[in-house]
Amino acid sequence: MFHPKTLKLYLQQEAKNTMLVSSHASFTFVFLYCIFFSAVALSLPVSDPELVVEEVHRQINESISRRNLGYFSCETGNPIDDCWRCDKDWEKNRKQLADCGIGFGKNAIGGRDGEIYVVTDPGNDDPVNPKPGTLRYAVIQDQPLWIIFNRDMTIQLKEELIMNSFKTLDGRGASVHISGGPCITIQYVTNIIIHGLHIHDCKQGGNTYVRDSPEHYGWRTISDGDGVSIFGGSHVWVDHCSLSNCNDGLIDAIRGSTAITISNNYLTHHNKVMLLGHSDTYVQDKNMQVTIAFNHFGEGLVQRMPRCRHGYFHVVNNDYTHWEMYAIGGSANPTINSQGNRFLAPNGPFDKEVTKHEDAPESEWSHWNWRSEGDLMLNGAFFTLSGAGPGKSSSYSKASSLAARPSSHVGEITIASGALSCKKGSHC
C-alpha cells in the first residue's frame, strides 16, 4: 500500500524519469501523474480504497486550480468544451453552444433560432398564469427562446416546469439553482438544451392545474420529483449541470424518448440516479438512443448510472468514482456500449461489479449485448460482459455515437463537469 505522500513522491520521480512523449501541448505533469496513478492502482492491491478516492479528487481539484491560474491551455480534449469555452466573448456568442453538441442529442438546437429572453424574477411562480420575467413564463412560449438569467438566483417552483419546444436554459454567467420544489419536465416536446444549472432537492408536485403553453393548461397528477424528467421527448441535450438529492431520479427518460445526450454533468448524493426506459413491458422504448458522455458520477451515489431498458445506450468517457450497489444496469435486453470510462470500485468486497443484469435469469441476460471497450477498472472493479463479443453484433452500431478517447484521458476530459463559473470577458 502507498501512503498518498509516498505515492506522490513516487509518481513525481517516475514523471521525471519517463520517456513518454505526447503530441498534445496539455500533456503535462498532472496528466502524467494521472496515468501513473492509474497504472499503480491497477497493478497493486489497495487496502484502503478511500485513499484512492481522495487522491483522485485531489488531482481534480488541483488541476482545476492550476487551470484557473493559467497553467493550462483552454483546450482539454473534451470536444464540447473545446468548441466554445476558448471564446472570451462567449457571453456575446451564447448561441454558438447549440452547434457544439455530440452524440445522439447533437441535433438539439434549443432556442438557437429565437430571441434571447432574460429571467429577472426568481419568485412569483404562478403555475397557471405566470408573469413576464419569470422562468415559467419563458419556457411555455410557442416561439424559440434562448433563456438566460440576469443575476444569481434560486428558483423554488410551486409545480413542474413544463417546457415547450425549442427552448434553451442557459445558466452561464450566473449561479442559478432550481431547488426545493418540483423541477423540470420535458413532455412530448423537442429540441431542448439545458445548460449550466444547479438542480437539486427536487420534490413531487401535482394534483393541480399547470400551464404548458400560452393557450393551454391542464390537470397534472402527482409527479415523480425528478430533477429532469424526459417523457416522450426528443432531441434533448443536458450539459454542464450539477444535480443531486431529488425525490426520484436525477435525470429520467421514458415513454419513447430518444435522441438524447447527457454530458459534462456532476451528479452526487442520490440513490436512483438515471432511468432510461419506462418499463420492461413498454416496448416503444426499443428505439431509444442515449449518449452519456464526460460526466462525473461522484460522492453519495448508489445505483442507476444509468439503468437501461430496451434501447441503445452509449456510455463513453465518464468518471465513476462512487457507487454503492452498481454503476450500470438494465433489463429487457438493452444494448449497452461502454467505452473509455474510468471505474473506481468502492471498498466493499461485494460491491466491485460495475454492472447489474436485472429481472432475468442468466440464461436470458447472457444474450443481451453489453460490452466494455477500453474501460479503466480500478480497485477490483469488473464489468460482466454478455451477448455478442465486440464487433460481432450490428446492434452496437446503433449504440455508437462518437469516438471514445482513451480512458487515461478521462480525468482531463471531465475536470470541469457540472455547472461552470463563467465570467464575462474571460474564458469560461
PyMOL commands that set and color helices and strands:
alter all, ss='L'
color gray80, all
select helices_A, chain A and resi 4-17+29-43+49-68+79-84+94-99+103-105+135-139+283-287+362-365+394-399+407-413
alter helices_A, ss='H'
color red, helices_A
select strands_A, chain A and resi 115-119+145-149+153-155+161-162+167-170+176-179+184-187+190-195+198-200+208-213+216-220+228-231+234-239+242-244+251-254+258-263+266-268+270-272+274-276+289-293+296-297+301-303+307-309+312-316+319-320+328-331+335-339+342-344+355-357+370-373+376-378
alter strands_A, ss='S'
color yellow, strands_A
deselect
rebuild
show_as cartoon
